[in-house]
């Protein structure tokens, strides 16, 4: 019996060692990126919003309301699915012209679903939060699948992009396979501080990455200036959260000003940004993936409209919907609620089909195509 017990103990120990090695191998795969270190980490630790070992929001921002556990959220996500969470039919889209610049002096916007869109200027093309994988997760077999009809463009279709903007490091905004295909030929990448640690691990040249802290700016020439501004969110690709920054970006061109929202819950920072940088010709703001279980890190559609008003935006374009089901609401509910609220608030809102070109100040599609 003693000999059998020893054999069993050895087997259990061997299995534990093998399991530990497998876990270590998986969590250190390139897709998870790398945490900031060295001079980059030192700079992060010196920021005013770095406390208790992580970056902080301007307001206290719990991940979920008091009394709501992670188990409750997980159970709701898997067992409280709305029947219209996924569209029944493939989404309508327009085959876009991805190459070349704006045909006028006005910026052109082409949205690809969720938070990915292309901004075409007279002399530059800017690609924001490009995600063209089937799932916004570290592995293709895990997570929400892209809606039918949203794969009308591929990462390989984008050639020689002038600027890639990455608001933060979540998988639905920073997509490893997409970056590997697009970033090597991009001229510059503008992002939040800390995100460069992921990019460098993936072989992206450090000299093409510009990392900004909140309220810092960079001028790229050709009349293009970016300023990182606060958002109310969080970051992390593995187990340790908030080691890289999350931002929205103010884009100033020669004659226009755009707000590139990224992800954010509603808060007083929108009004502050509106006072400091507004008015905006267009605000691209998240309107989807909300729930009462996480009310501080994503906006409800009515809050999206109020945020645009706070920003002093002339026009609102809702994004962060129509590609992935990352919450429990019906897939088209976000835009329906935004349109209703915008009418009530008398705020112009545009709702282009994926791939449809929007010309700022000239062509504002408003069809209810969904």
N, C-alpha and C positions, 0 to 999 in steps of 0.2 A: 504493500500500500504506500509505504514511504517513497519507493522508487517511482511509482505512478504519479504521486503528488509532485515530485521534483520535475518529472517530464511535463506535466500539465503547467506547472509554474514557468518552466522554460518556454513553453509554447505561448503562454499568455504574454510573457515578457517580450518574446520575439515579435508577436503581433503588435504589441504596443509600440515597439521601436519602429517597425515597418510603417505603422499608421502615422506616427510622428514624422517620419521622413517624408511620407507622401504629402501630408499637410504642409510641411515646410516647403516642399517642392512646388506645390500648387500656389501657395500665397506669395511665393517669390517669382512667379511667372511675370514676364514683361508687361502684360496687360494691366497689372495692378499699379504700374508706375513705380515711383520712388519718393520717399519722404524728403523734404528739404533738409539739407545739412550744410555744414561749413559756413561760408560767408552769407549765403542765401538765408540760412536758418538764423544766423546772428541778426540779420536785418529784420527778419520777421519778429524776432523776440523783442526788438526795440520799438515796435509799433505801439501806439497808444491803446489799440484794441486787442493787444496780446496779454492775457492774464490767465493764471492758473493752468499754464501749460498748453493753452490753445487760443486761437483767435476768437474774438467775441463780436456779436452784433452790437449796434448802438443801443438797442433796447434789450432788456432781458427776454430771451427767446427760448422757452422750453420746446422740446421736440413735439410734445403732445400736451393737451390740457391736464390739469390736476385730476387724478382719479382714473385716468385712462392708461392702461398698461400696454406694453408692446405686444403682449399676447392677445389682448383685445383687438388691436389693430390688425395683427396677422390673421386672426380668425375671421374678422370682417372682410379682409381683402380676398380670402380664399372661398368664403362661404356666403357672402352677401353680394354676389355678382348681379348687376342689373342686366336684364335680358338684352338691352340695347348698348351694352358696353362696347361691343365690336360692330362695325357697320356690316349690314347684310350683303351689300353689293360693293364692288370696287369703287373707290372714290373717283370723281371726275377730276381731270387734270388737263393742263395745257402743255404741250411740248415746248420747252423754253429754248431760247437762244442763250447759251452759256458763255459764248466767246464774244470778244469785242467789248466795246465800252458803250456808255449811254449815247443814244442817237441824238440827244438834245443836251442843253446845258443843265437839265434837271436830272437829279438822281433817279435811277430805276431800281425797284425792289422786286426780286423773284423769290417767293416763299416755297419751300419744299415739304412743308408739314412739320409739326412740332416746332422746334426753335431754330431750325436751319434755314438761312436765307442768304441770297446773293445781292449785294449792293453794287450797281454799276454806275460809275461816274464817268466824266469826260475822258479821264486818263488813267483810271484805276478800277480794279474789281476787288471787292471786299467780301469775303465769305465768313459768315458768322455761325459759330457752334455747329460745324458740319458733322452730321451723323447719318451715314448711309448704309449702316449694317442692318441686318434683319431684326436684331434685338438690341436694346440699350442695356447690355449687361456684359460681364467679363467673358461669358461663354455663349455661343450661338444657340445652344440647346436650353438655355435658362431665360426665363422672363417673358414679358409681353412681346408678341410678334408684331411687326409692322403691319398696318392695315392693308388690305388688298388695294392695289392701284397707286400705292405711294412709292413704288420702286421704279418710277419713270425716269429717274436719273441715277447714275452710278458715280462713285467716287472717282473712277477713272476718267469720267467725262470732263473733269475740271483741270485745265492746263494753265500753268504759269500764273496762278493767283497772286495778286500783288500783296494783299494782306489777309491773313486768317485771324479772326477775333475769337478767343475762347474765354467765356465769362467765368467758368469755374470747372472743377474737375470731375463732376458727376458723369456717369456713363452715357446719359442721354444728352450731354453737351460736349464731352470730350471722348470721342470714339477712337479707340486704338487702331483698328484696321483702316478707318478712313484717314486718320492722320498719317499713317505709314504711306498711303497712296498719294496724298495731296501735298503734305507739308514739305517734302524734299525739294519740290520745284517752286514753292511759294517764296516770295521775296522777304516778307516779314510776318511774324506772329506776334500779335498784341494780346496780352492776357493778364490775369491777376497774379500777384506775387506768390511764388511757390509752385505754380503750375509748370514752370520751366524745369523743375526737377523730374517730372514725368517725361517731358519732351526730350530732355537730354538722355534719359535712359533709353529712349526709343531711337536714338541716333540722330536727332535733329540738332543741327549746328547751333551752339549757344549764341553765336553772334547774330543770328536772325530772330532771336526771341527777345521781346521787350516786355518785362514784367512791371506792372504798375501797382502801387499802393493806392488807397482811396485818396482822391483829390490830387493825385499826381497826373501829369500830362506828358504826351510825347508828340512831336511834330514830325511827320514823315515826308514833308515836302509836297509839292503839287497841291498846296492848299488843304492838306488833310491833317487834322489834329484829333487825337483821342485823349479823353480824360476819364480815368476810372472813378466811379462814385459809389457810395455805399448801397448795399442791398441787404435784405433781411433773410438770410438763408443759412446754409452750412455746407461743408465739403467733406470729402473723404472717399477713397476708392477701396480701402481695406478696413481695418478695425479701428484705427485711430482717426478721429474726426478733427476737422478744423485746424489742420496744420498748414493748409494752403488757403488763400483768400478767395472770396466770392465777390463779384462786382457786377455792376451795370456800367455801360460806357456811353459817354457823350461823344458823338461824332460831329465835328465841325468841318464843313467844306467851305469853299470860297463864298457861296451864297446861301447855304442851307445848314440846318442843325437837326440832327436825329438823336433820339434816345433809344439805345439798344439795351433792353431791360434785363436779359438773362432771367434768373429765377429770383423771386422775392415775395415775402409776405407783405401785407400792407402795413405801413407805419408812417411816422412823421417825416421820414427822410425824403419822401417824394416832394413834399412842399418845400423843403430846404433846397433840394436840387433845382426845383422850378424857380425859386428866387435867385439862386446863384447862376444858373445856366440857361433858364428858359427865356423866351418861349421856344418851343420846338415845332418844326414843320411837320414832324411825324414822330410818334412814340410807338415802338414795338414792345408790347407788354404781354407777359404770360396771363392766360385766362383759364387754363385747364389743369387737371391733376390735383384738384382741391378736395378737402373733406374736413368735416368738423373734428375728426380725430387728429388733424395736423393743421390747425388754423393759422399758425404764426409763420409758417415757412413757405406757404403758397397762398395766393390771393383767390378769393371768390370772385366771380365775374363782375359783380357790382362794385367790388373794391378796385378791380382793374380800371373801370371807367372813372372812379374817383381819383385813382392814382394819375391817370392821364390829365384830369382837370388840375390836380395839384401841380403837375409838371408844366402846366400852361401849354399843353400840346394842342396844336390846331386840329390834328387828326390822330385817331387811334387805329392801330392795326393789331388785332389780337393774335397771339401765337401761343405755342406750347400746347397745341391740341391737334387733332386730325392726323395722327400717325401711330401713337402708342397709347395703350390703356394702362396708365400708371396709377389710376385711382378707380373708384367704384361707380362713378357717375356715367350716365349715357354719353356716348362718344361725342354727340353734337350739342349736348346741353350747354357747354361753356360758351360757344359762339351765340347760341340763341339767347341766353341770358345777357350777354354783353350787348347785343343789338338792342334788346328791350331796354336795358338800363341807359344806353347811349341816347336813345330816342327821348327818354324821360329827362335826361340831363342836357339835351340839345347839343350833344357832342358828335361831330362827324366821325363815323367809323367806316373802315373799308374791310371787305371780306373777299379777297381774291381767291380763286381756285388755286390749288397747288400748281406751280409752274407758270401762273399768269403774271404778266409784267404790270407793275404799278409804276406810273410816272408821277413823281411828287408834284403837286400843284396843277396837274393836267388830267390824269386818268385815274379815277378812284372807283374801282369796281365794287359794287354793293349787292350783287345778286345773292340770293339765299340758295346757293347751289347744293347745300347739304340736304 
